[in-house]
Amino acid sequence: MDFEEPVQGHLHWTDGEYSDGRKEVLKTIVVLSVVTVVEVGIAISYDTFAKDGGKYRWFISLLMAVFSVVKVIYIMGTFMHLKHEKKMFILSVLLPFLFLIWAIIAFAFEGASWNYMRSWLNAF
């Protein structure tokens, strides 16, 4: 066995494959950077537009949630390599994620309901 010669096994990329992969990762980094900068800008201006539960509060919260989901999709697709997997494997990863999103939404509504009932019961 000659250790001086580089291994040319199945992990060797051609120049085209390397270039395509690099372009894909750079595109993902740019998209994630832009979305993150916009998110930070919205978070900084949140107090200005959503004072005392202003009319833009729900819109801003929804926008932040959508941006977070966009970032999760890009991260899972590119860096976790799910974009190139079989459909059933992608679903086996995404369905628990969707269940987690559902749980967060359900618990938020449940907490709001408890808060409303608590304030109603304290009236007596």
C-alpha positions as CSV (number, residue, x, y, z in Angstrom):
1,M,0.0,0.0,0.0
2,D,1.4,3.3,-1.1
3,F,0.6,6.2,1.4
4,E,2.1,8.9,-0.8
5,E,-0.5,8.6,-3.5
6,P,-3.9,10.3,-2.7
7,V,-6.9,8.0,-2.4
8,Q,-9.2,8.3,-5.4
9,G,-12.2,6.5,-3.8
10,H,-15.9,7.2,-4.0
11,L,-15.5,10.4,-2.0
12,H,-13.6,12.2,-4.7
13,W,-15.4,15.1,-6.3
14,T,-15.0,16.3,-9.8
15,D,-14.3,20.0,-10.4
16,G,-17.9,20.5,-11.6
17,E,-19.4,18.8,-8.5
18,Y,-17.2,20.9,-6.2
19,S,-18.1,24.1,-8.0
20,D,-21.9,23.3,-7.8
21,G,-21.7,22.4,-4.2
22,R,-19.8,25.5,-3.4
23,K,-22.3,27.7,-5.3
24,E,-25.2,26.1,-3.4
25,V,-23.5,26.6,0.0
26,L,-22.6,30.3,-0.8
27,K,-26.2,30.9,-2.0
28,T,-27.5,29.4,1.3
29,I,-25.1,31.6,3.3
30,V,-26.2,34.7,1.5
31,V,-30.0,33.9,2.0
32,L,-29.5,33.1,5.7
33,S,-27.4,36.3,6.2
34,V,-30.0,38.5,4.5
35,V,-32.9,36.9,6.4
36,T,-31.0,37.2,9.7
37,V,-30.2,40.9,9.1
38,V,-33.9,41.6,8.4
39,E,-34.9,39.6,11.5
40,V,-32.5,41.6,13.7
41,G,-33.7,44.9,12.1
42,I,-37.3,43.9,12.9
43,A,-36.4,42.8,16.4
44,I,-34.7,46.2,17.1
45,S,-37.7,48.1,15.8
46,Y,-40.2,45.9,17.5
47,D,-40.6,48.2,20.5
48,T,-41.2,51.2,18.2
49,F,-44.0,49.5,16.1
50,A,-45.6,47.3,18.8
51,K,-45.9,49.6,21.7
52,D,-48.5,48.5,24.2
53,G,-49.8,45.8,21.9
54,G,-50.0,48.0,18.8
55,K,-51.9,47.0,15.7
56,Y,-48.6,45.8,14.0
57,R,-47.8,43.4,16.8
58,W,-49.4,40.3,15.2
59,F,-48.0,41.1,11.8
60,I,-44.4,41.5,13.1
61,S,-44.7,38.3,15.1
62,L,-46.0,36.4,12.1
63,L,-43.2,37.8,9.9
64,M,-40.6,36.7,12.5
65,A,-42.1,33.2,12.5
66,V,-42.0,33.0,8.7
67,F,-38.4,34.1,8.6
68,S,-37.5,31.5,11.2
69,V,-39.1,28.8,9.1
70,V,-37.3,30.0,6.0
71,K,-34.0,29.7,7.8
72,V,-34.9,26.2,9.1
73,I,-35.7,25.0,5.6
74,Y,-32.5,26.3,4.2
75,I,-30.4,24.9,7.0
76,M,-32.1,21.5,6.9
77,G,-32.0,21.3,3.1
78,T,-28.4,22.4,2.6
79,F,-26.4,21.6,5.7
80,M,-28.3,18.5,6.8
81,H,-28.4,17.4,3.1
82,L,-32.1,16.7,3.2
83,K,-32.6,18.4,-0.2
84,H,-31.0,15.3,-1.9
85,E,-32.7,12.6,0.1
86,K,-35.6,10.3,-0.6
87,K,-39.1,11.7,0.1
88,M,-39.9,9.3,2.9
89,F,-36.8,10.1,4.8
90,I,-37.5,13.8,4.4
91,L,-41.0,13.3,5.8
92,S,-39.6,11.3,8.7
93,V,-37.5,14.3,9.7
94,L,-40.1,17.0,8.9
95,L,-43.2,15.4,10.6
96,P,-41.7,15.6,14.1
97,F,-40.6,19.2,13.3
98,L,-44.2,20.0,12.3
99,F,-45.5,18.4,15.5
100,L,-43.2,20.6,17.5
101,I,-44.5,23.7,15.7
102,W,-48.1,22.6,16.3
103,A,-47.3,22.0,20.0
104,I,-45.8,25.5,20.4
105,I,-48.9,27.1,18.8
106,A,-51.3,24.9,20.8
107,F,-49.5,25.7,24.1
108,A,-49.5,29.4,23.3
109,F,-53.3,29.4,22.7
110,E,-53.8,27.3,25.8
111,G,-51.8,29.7,27.9
112,A,-53.7,32.7,26.5
113,S,-57.0,30.9,27.4
114,W,-55.8,30.2,30.9
115,N,-54.7,33.8,31.3
116,Y,-58.1,35.0,30.1
117,M,-60.0,32.7,32.4
118,R,-57.8,33.7,35.3
119,S,-58.5,37.4,34.8
120,W,-62.2,36.5,34.5
121,L,-62.2,34.5,37.7
122,N,-60.4,37.3,39.6
123,A,-63.3,39.6,38.8
124,F,-65.3,37.9,41.6
